[in-house]
Amino acid sequence: MDDDNGNDKLNKFYSLSENENRKIRMKYRNHIEGFTRSLKWENIGIRAEPFFDRVPKIDNMIGPLSTEQKEKRSIVRHTRENKNSIRKEDIKEQENETTKNVFQIGEILEQKGQVNLFEFIVNPDSFSQTVENIFYLSFLIRDGKALLDEKDGELIIERTDPPDEEDYLHGIKKKQFVLEIDENTWKEIIEVYDIKEPMIPTRPKVQMNNSKWYGLQ
């Protein structure tokens, strides 16, 4: 009975003219379009967003990755050293080193008496220490503890007592000793004066607090 009713409806539908079928299709199309226009897509999007905003599932191509738990490493925090304090310590140490070397050179000069300047300051084994010797000797001359004079065409250096206030009143003035020397001149002096051994012994390297070396060979 039901099958007969269904067949009757189908036969009735297909028996309609083409024009009537077109009207029916247009009616349902307009109904669907009207319903679509009435929807508030903005609100729907807001409500649907949480369901689509999800992290997609990741499938491994070969197999699961190792899930071995890594051992936690203890973090050792090192206290930053105060660069300013290190710098001050290094400067103080250099000042002490300079004072010590100036004193030692003054002692050696006093033992040598009058001596040729170049034979006294040049170290045939080290250009850098020759430059340092000139630097240290300049303090002795500046403070009046060494006298540089010319005799018979040669520069002679000797130890002397520093001037007192009375000497300064009589016109004695401090003069800074400046002697520029390059490596070629250093080699020529060694050859001309036939210097084999330094009068001022070669100083060992001194390591500073910041792991830098004072003085080079």
KEKE-3310 file (N, C-alpha, C; in steps of 0.2 Angstrom, whole numbers, plus 5000, padded with zeros to 4 digits):
npx = (5004:5009:5019:5013:5007:5019:5023:5013:5015:5027:5024:5015:5023:5033:5024:5021:5022:5037:5038:5031:5039:5051:5046:5044:5057:5063:5056:5061:5074:5075:5070:5080:5091:5086:5086:5099:5104:5099:5106:5118:5134:5145:5143:5142:5154:5162:5157:5161:5174:5182:5182:5188:5201:5212:5227:5234:5234:5249:5257:5269:5281:5289:5290:5286:5295:5309:5306:5314:5318:5327:5342:5342:5352:5362:5362:5375:5379:5389:5397:5399:5414:5420:5424:5429:5436:5445:5452:5458:5466:5475:5481:5487:5495:5504:5509:5517:5526:5532:5538:5547:5556:5561:5568:5578:5585:5591:5599:5608:5614:5620:5630:5638:5643:5649:5643:5642:5627:5620:5625:5622:5607:5603:5597:5603:5596:5583:5571:5560:5562:5573:5566:5558:5568:5573:5561:5560:5572:5570:5562:5571:5579:5570:5567:5579:5588:5597:5610:5612:5624:5635:5650:5665:5659:5650:5636:5634:5628:5625:5623:5615:5613:5596:5591:5589:5578:5585:5593:5584:5580:5591:5589:5589:5581:5568:5569:5562:5566:5567:5568:5568:5567:5569:5567:5577:5587:5590:5596:5607:5614:5618:5627:5637:5642:5645:5638:5636:5631:5617:5618:5608:5599:5589:5572:5560:5544:5529:5514:5498:5483:5472:5476:5484:5499:5513:5525:5535:5544)
npy = (4994:5006:5007:5008:5021:5029:5027:5033:5046:5049:5047:5057:5068:5067:5068:5081:5096:5103:5117:5118:5111:5118:5130:5125:5121:5134:5140:5133:5136:5149:5150:5144:5152:5164:5160:5158:5171:5177:5173:5176:5178:5182:5181:5167:5163:5167:5159:5147:5147:5142:5128:5126:5131:5123:5113:5103:5086:5076:5065:5052:5048:5037:5031:5032:5045:5044:5044:5046:5052:5067:5070:5082:5096:5104:5121:5132:5146:5159:5172:5188:5196:5211:5222:5235:5235:5225:5231:5242:5235:5229:5241:5246:5235:5236:5249:5246:5237:5245:5254:5246:5241:5253:5257:5246:5248:5260:5256:5247:5256:5265:5256:5254:5266:5280:5277:5272:5277:5269:5257:5254:5254:5245:5230:5216:5204:5207:5217:5223:5224:5233:5245:5246:5248:5260:5268:5266:5272:5285:5290:5291:5301:5311:5313:5318:5309:5303:5307:5314:5316:5323:5317:5318:5316:5306:5299:5300:5291:5293:5289:5300:5312:5317:5334:5347:5358:5370:5369:5370:5383:5389:5388:5376:5364:5352:5340:5330:5314:5309:5296:5290:5274:5262:5245:5243:5252:5248:5236:5241:5248:5238:5231:5241:5245:5232:5224:5211:5206:5210:5225:5228:5216:5203:5204:5193:5187:5195:5190:5197:5200:5199:5190:5194:5198:5207:5215:5210:5197)
npz = (5000:5004:4995:4983:4985:4986:4973:4966:4969:4964:4950:4949:4951:4940:4930:4929:4920:4911:4914:4925:4934:4934:4941:4953:4957:4957:4968:4979:4979:4980:4993:5001:4998:5004:5017:5020:5018:5029:5040:5053:5049:5056:5069:5070:5066:5077:5087:5082:5081:5092:5090:5078:5080:5084:5088:5075:5074:5074:5064:5065:5053:5053:5066:5083:5092:5103:5120:5130:5145:5148:5157:5170:5170:5182:5184:5185:5192:5189:5197:5192:5188:5195:5183:5184:5197:5195:5185:5192:5201:5192:5187:5199:5202:5191:5193:5205:5199:5190:5199:5206:5196:5191:5203:5204:5192:5195:5205:5199:5190:5199:5203:5192:5189:5179:5163:5146:5137:5128:5129:5142:5142:5132:5128:5121:5118:5118:5111:5115:5129:5129:5126:5137:5147:5143:5146:5160:5164:5161:5171:5182:5177:5176:5189:5194:5198:5190:5179:5163:5151:5139:5133:5125:5113:5115:5123:5140:5155:5172:5190:5201:5215:5219:5216:5228:5237:5237:5226:5216:5218:5213:5199:5193:5183:5180:5168:5155:5149:5133:5122:5106:5098:5086:5079:5069:5072:5085:5082:5075:5085:5093:5085:5082:5095:5099:5108:5119:5131:5142:5152:5161:5168:5160:5162:5170:5163:5169:5175:5175:5184:5176:5167:5157:5150:5156:5148:5135:5126)
capx = (5000:5014:5023:5008:5006:5025:5024:5008:5018:5033:5021:5012:5029:5036:5019:5021:5026:5043:5037:5029:5045:5055:5044:5045:5064:5065:5053:5065:5081:5074:5069:5087:5095:5084:5088:5107:5105:5097:5111:5123:5140:5150:5142:5143:5162:5165:5155:5164:5182:5186:5182:5193:5207:5216:5233:5232:5237:5255:5258:5276:5282:5293:5288:5287:5301:5311:5303:5318:5319:5334:5344:5342:5358:5362:5365:5380:5379:5396:5397:5403:5419:5419:5429:5432:5440:5451:5457:5461:5471:5480:5485:5491:5501:5509:5513:5521:5531:5536:5542:5552:5561:5565:5573:5583:5589:5595:5604:5613:5618:5625:5636:5642:5646:5648:5643:5638:5620:5617:5628:5618:5600:5601:5597:5604:5592:5576:5570:5555:5565:5577:5561:5556:5574:5572:5555:5562:5577:5567:5560:5577:5582:5565:5567:5585:5592:5602:5612:5614:5629:5639:5658:5669:5654:5646:5631:5636:5623:5627:5619:5617:5608:5591:5592:5585:5574:5590:5595:5578:5580:5596:5587:5589:5574:5567:5568:5560:5571:5563:5572:5564:5571:5565:5571:5583:5592:5592:5601:5613:5618:5621:5633:5642:5645:5647:5635:5635:5627:5614:5620:5602:5597:5582:5567:5555:5537:5525:5507:5493:5477:5467:5479:5488:5507:5516:5532:5536:5551)
capy = (5000:5012:5007:5011:5028:5032:5027:5038:5053:5050:5047:5063:5073:5067:5070:5088:5099:5106:5123:5118:5108:5124:5134:5122:5122:5141:5141:5130:5139:5156:5149:5142:5158:5168:5158:5159:5178:5179:5170:5181:5174:5185:5177:5160:5162:5168:5153:5141:5148:5138:5121:5125:5134:5117:5110:5097:5080:5075:5058:5051:5044:5031:5028:5037:5047:5042:5048:5045:5059:5070:5072:5089:5099:5109:5127:5135:5153:5162:5179:5192:5199:5218:5224:5241:5233:5221:5236:5246:5231:5229:5247:5246:5231:5239:5254:5243:5234:5250:5257:5241:5241:5260:5256:5241:5251:5265:5252:5245:5262:5267:5251:5255:5273:5283:5272:5274:5276:5264:5250:5253:5252:5241:5222:5213:5198:5209:5224:5226:5226:5239:5250:5246:5251:5268:5270:5266:5277:5292:5292:5293:5307:5316:5315:5320:5303:5301:5313:5312:5321:5321:5317:5315:5314:5300:5300:5296:5292:5291:5290:5306:5313:5322:5341:5349:5365:5376:5368:5372:5390:5392:5388:5369:5362:5345:5338:5323:5311:5305:5293:5285:5269:5257:5239:5243:5256:5244:5231:5244:5250:5231:5230:5246:5244:5225:5222:5204:5204:5216:5227:5227:5209:5202:5203:5188:5190:5195:5189:5201:5197:5198:5185:5197:5198:5213:5215:5205:5196)
capz = (5000:5005:4989:4978:4987:4983:4965:4963:4970:4959:4944:4948:4950:4933:4925:4928:4914:4913:4916:4932:4938:4935:4946:4960:4959:4959:4974:4985:4978:4984:5001:5003:4998:5009:5024:5020:5019:5036:5045:5055:5049:5060:5076:5069:5066:5083:5091:5079:5081:5097:5088:5073:5083:5088:5085:5072:5076:5070:5063:5064:5047:5054:5072:5089:5094:5109:5125:5136:5149:5149:5164:5171:5172:5187:5182:5189:5191:5191:5199:5187:5192:5194:5179:5187:5202:5192:5181:5197:5204:5187:5187:5205:5201:5186:5196:5209:5195:5187:5204:5208:5191:5192:5208:5202:5187:5198:5209:5194:5187:5204:5203:5186:5188:5172:5158:5139:5138:5124:5132:5148:5141:5126:5129:5114:5117:5118:5109:5120:5136:5128:5126:5144:5150:5142:5150:5167:5165:5160:5178:5186:5174:5177:5196:5195:5201:5185:5175:5156:5149:5133:5134:5119:5107:5117:5128:5146:5160:5179:5195:5205:5220:5217:5218:5234:5236:5236:5219:5212:5218:5209:5192:5191:5181:5178:5161:5154:5145:5128:5117:5102:5095:5082:5079:5065:5076:5090:5079:5073:5091:5096:5081:5083:5102:5100:5114:5119:5137:5144:5159:5165:5167:5157:5167:5168:5162:5175:5174:5178:5187:5171:5163:5152:5152:5156:5145:5130:5124)
cpx = (5004:5018:5019:5008:5013:5025:5019:5011:5023:5030:5018:5017:5032:5031:5018:5024:5032:5043:5035:5035:5050:5053:5045:5053:5066:5062:5058:5072:5080:5073:5076:5091:5093:5086:5096:5108:5104:5101:5116:5130:5145:5149:5143:5151:5165:5163:5159:5171:5185:5186:5187:5200:5211:5222:5232:5237:5243:5256:5266:5276:5285:5290:5288:5294:5303:5309:5307:5319:5326:5336:5345:5349:5358:5365:5369:5380:5386:5395:5401:5408:5418:5425:5433:5437:5446:5455:5461:5467:5477:5484:5489:5497:5506:5513:5518:5527:5535:5541:5548:5558:5565:5570:5579:5588:5594:5600:5610:5617:5623:5631:5641:5645:5644:5648:5640:5631:5617:5619:5624:5611:5598:5602:5597:5599:5584:5575:5565:5557:5570:5572:5559:5562:5574:5567:5557:5567:5575:5564:5565:5579:5577:5566:5574:5590:5597:5603:5614:5618:5632:5646:5661:5665:5650:5641:5632:5630:5627:5622:5620:5611:5603:5592:5587:5581:5579:5592:5590:5578:5585:5595:5588:5582:5574:5566:5567:5564:5566:5568:5568:5569:5567:5570:5577:5588:5594:5597:5608:5618:5621:5627:5638:5645:5646:5644:5633:5630:5623:5617:5614:5599:5590:5577:5562:5548:5533:5518:5503:5487:5472:5470:5482:5495:5509:5523:5532:5543:5552)
cpy = (5006:5012:5010:5019:5032:5032:5032:5045:5054:5051:5054:5069:5073:5068:5077:5091:5102:5113:5123:5115:5114:5129:5131:5122:5129:5143:5139:5134:5146:5155:5147:5148:5163:5166:5159:5167:5181:5177:5176:5177:5176:5181:5170:5159:5163:5162:5147:5141:5143:5130:5120:5127:5128:5115:5104:5092:5078:5068:5057:5046:5037:5027:5033:5038:5044:5047:5048:5052:5061:5071:5079:5091:5104:5116:5131:5142:5156:5170:5183:5196:5207:5220:5230:5239:5229:5226:5240:5241:5230:5235:5248:5242:5233:5245:5251:5240:5239:5253:5253:5241:5248:5259:5252:5244:5256:5262:5250:5251:5265:5262:5252:5261:5276:5277:5275:5272:5270:5257:5249:5250:5247:5233:5219:5207:5200:5216:5227:5228:5232:5245:5251:5250:5258:5271:5271:5271:5284:5294:5294:5299:5313:5318:5317:5315:5300:5307:5311:5318:5319:5322:5314:5312:5308:5302:5296:5297:5290:5293:5297:5307:5318:5329:5342:5355:5370:5375:5371:5380:5393:5390:5381:5367:5355:5345:5331:5320:5307:5303:5288:5281:5264:5251:5239:5247:5252:5239:5235:5246:5243:5230:5235:5246:5237:5223:5215:5202:5211:5218:5227:5220:5208:5200:5197:5191:5190:5195:5193:5197:5195:5194:5188:5198:5205:5212:5209:5204:5197)
cpz = (5000:4998:4983:4979:4984:4976:4962:4964:4965:4952:4943:4947:4943:4928:4924:4922:4916:4916:4924:4937:4939:4940:4953:4962:4961:4966:4980:4985:4982:4991:5004:5004:5003:5016:5025:5021:5026:5041:5046:5055:5054:5067:5075:5069:5072:5088:5088:5079:5086:5094:5082:5075:5087:5084:5082:5074:5071:5070:5062:5057:5048:5060:5077:5090:5101:5115:5131:5139:5150:5156:5165:5173:5177:5184:5187:5187:5193:5192:5195:5191:5190:5190:5181:5192:5200:5188:5186:5200:5199:5187:5193:5204:5196:5189:5201:5205:5192:5193:5206:5202:5190:5197:5207:5197:5190:5202:5205:5191:5193:5204:5197:5185:5182:5167:5151:5140:5134:5127:5139:5147:5136:5129:5122:5113:5117:5116:5113:5127:5135:5129:5133:5148:5149:5146:5157:5169:5165:5167:5182:5183:5176:5185:5198:5199:5196:5181:5168:5153:5142:5134:5128:5114:5109:5123:5134:5151:5167:5184:5199:5210:5218:5220:5224:5232:5234:5229:5214:5212:5214:5201:5189:5189:5179:5171:5160:5148:5140:5123:5113:5098:5092:5082:5075:5069:5082:5088:5077:5079:5094:5092:5082:5090:5104:5107:5114:5125:5139:5151:5163:5163:5164:5162:5165:5167:5168:5172:5178:5180:5181:5165:5157:5155:5151:5154:5141:5128:5117)
residu = (MET:ASP:ASP:ASP:ASN:GLY:ASN:ASP:LYS:LEU:ASN:LYS:PHE:TYR:SER:LEU:SER:GLU:ASN:GLU:ASN:ARG:LYS:ILE:ARG:MET:LYS:TYR:ARG:ASN:HIS:ILE:GLU:GLY:PHE:THR:ARG:SER:LEU:LYS:TRP:GLU:ASN:ILE:GLY:ILE:ARG:ALA:GLU:PRO:PHE:PHE:ASP:ARG:VAL:PRO:LYS:ILE:ASP:ASN:MET:ILE:GLY:PRO:LEU:SER:THR:GLU:GLN:LYS:GLU:LYS:ARG:SER:ILE:VAL:ARG:HIS:THR:ARG:GLU:ASN:LYS:ASN:SER:ILE:ARG:LYS:GLU:ASP:ILE:LYS:GLU:GLN:GLU:ASN:GLU:THR:THR:LYS:ASN:VAL:PHE:GLN:ILE:GLY:GLU:ILE:LEU:GLU:GLN:LYS:GLY:GLN:VAL:ASN:LEU:PHE:GLU:PHE:ILE:VAL:ASN:PRO:ASP:SER:PHE:SER:GLN:THR:VAL:GLU:ASN:ILE:PHE:TYR:LEU:SER:PHE:LEU:ILE:ARG:ASP:GLY:LYS:ALA:LEU:LEU:ASP:GLU:LYS:ASP:GLY:GLU:LEU:ILE:ILE:GLU:ARG:THR:ASP:PRO:PRO:ASP:GLU:GLU:ASP:TYR:LEU:HIS:GLY:ILE:LYS:LYS:LYS:GLN:PHE:VAL:LEU:GLU:ILE:ASP:GLU:ASN:THR:TRP:LYS:GLU:ILE:ILE:GLU:VAL:TYR:ASP:ILE:LYS:GLU:PRO:MET:ILE:PRO:THR:ARG:PRO:LYS:VAL:GLN:MET:ASN:ASN:SER:LYS:TRP:TYR:GLY:LEU:GLN)
# end
